[in-house]
Every structure is written in structure tokens, then in C-alpha cells.
Amino acid sequence: MQMIRAIIRPEKVDEVVDSLDNEGFSSFTRIDVFGRGRQKGIQIGPTVYDELAKVMLMIAADDEDTDEIIRIIEDSARTGSFGDGKIFISPIEEAYTIRTGERGL
């Protein structure tokens, strides 16, 4: 099992979620976040925005689905401009459903 954390532009969330849902990956957690990348924010005229609004989608995935989910997110979130986001992958050692106590995804 893998935890996929995708930090994306807020205006791309619906497109990403719809694309994932259309491919059968409908479970996720959405968190509104703020941050900046290597470009250290953006400057518009004299105003510097050093922390930008983003959305983090957290998706628990089976190992064999991870590459496909990453491809879907990249394809639907990409604008080609700085600030499109990042995807982070980390292993999940165990997962439990609270209601049933069932182990696994």
C-alpha cells in the first residue's frame, strides 16, 4: 500500500478528482493548504505572495495502482507553469477501517 499526497492548484482540483473518479479511484481526503516551492512564491507588481493557496489530495492506493494514479494526477493537474504542484509517495504499513476493524484498504 502507498500513500499518495498530491499538492495541486485549487483551480485544478475538480478536474483531478473527476479524472480519478472516471478511472475508478474515488476515495481521497482533501485538505486546503498554503505553501511555496523553489520559486519562493510569486511577485505581482510590488506585492510578493510568499505562501500560495494549494489543495492536498491524500489517496491510499494499492501498490499496483500507484503509477496509474500518479499519471492521472499529472495529466489532469498540469498547466505547464510554475506552481503546478508536487506528488509525494510513502509506504503505508497498515490500514484499518474504524467501523468494522477490517485491515487493509
N, C-alpha and C positions, 0 to 999 in steps of 0.2 A: 504494500500500500504506500501511496505517496500523497503528501500534502502539496498542492499547487497553490501558490499565492501570486496572484496577478494584480499588479498595481497599474491602473489604466486611467485614461482621461474620462471624466464624468460624462461627457457627451457621447462616448462610445459604449457605455455600459449596456444600454438596451440592445444594441447590435450584437455585442459579445454574448449576452445572455440568450438572445433569440437564436444565434448560431449554435451555441452549445445545446440548447433545448431541441433544436431541429435534428441534431445528431444523437439525441438520447441521453445527454448529460444535463439533467435538470436540477440536480442538487448542488447548492452552493450557499455560502454565507457572504453577505455584502457588508462592508464596513466603509464609511466615509472617513478618509484620512487626509492629512496635509503633509507635504514634504517637498524635497527638491533633489535633483540629480547633480551630475557633474557640472552642469551649466550654472548652478547656484541660483536658480530662479530665472526670472525674466525682467527686463527693464523696458518700460514704455514711457518714453519721454524722460522726465526727471524722476519718475516713480519706479522703485525697484520692488518687485514682488519676490521675496526670497523663499516663501513657502506657498506652494500651489495646491489647490484642492484636487484630490485624486480619489479614486474608489479602489478598494482592495476586495477582490473576489477570492475566497478560500474554497478550494474544491478538493475533497478527499477522493482519490482515484485508485483503482486497481493498477498494478504495475503495467499491464498490457495496454491500458487506455491512456497512459500519461502522454506519450508522444502525440497521439491524435488530439487530445485536449489542448496541448501546447500549440499545435498547428492551427487549430480553430481560433484560439485566442489571438495569436499573432496575426492571422489573416483578417480577422474582424476588428481588431483594435488599431491596426497600423494606419497612420496618416502619412508617414514619411517625414514628419517634422520632429524636432527635438521635443522631448516630453511625452512620447508615446507610452512610456512605462517600462516595467520590468516584470519578469516572471521568475519566481524562486521555487525550487523543488526541494523538499526534505522528506525523509522517510517517516512513516507512521509505524510505530512499534505495535500498537494495539488500538482498537476502537470498540466501543460498547454502545449499544442502544439503551438509553436510560429506561424507557418504558418496559422493555422486555428482558433486558440484561443480555441480549444476544451479542455475541462477539463478532467483529468484522464489519465490513461496510454493508 
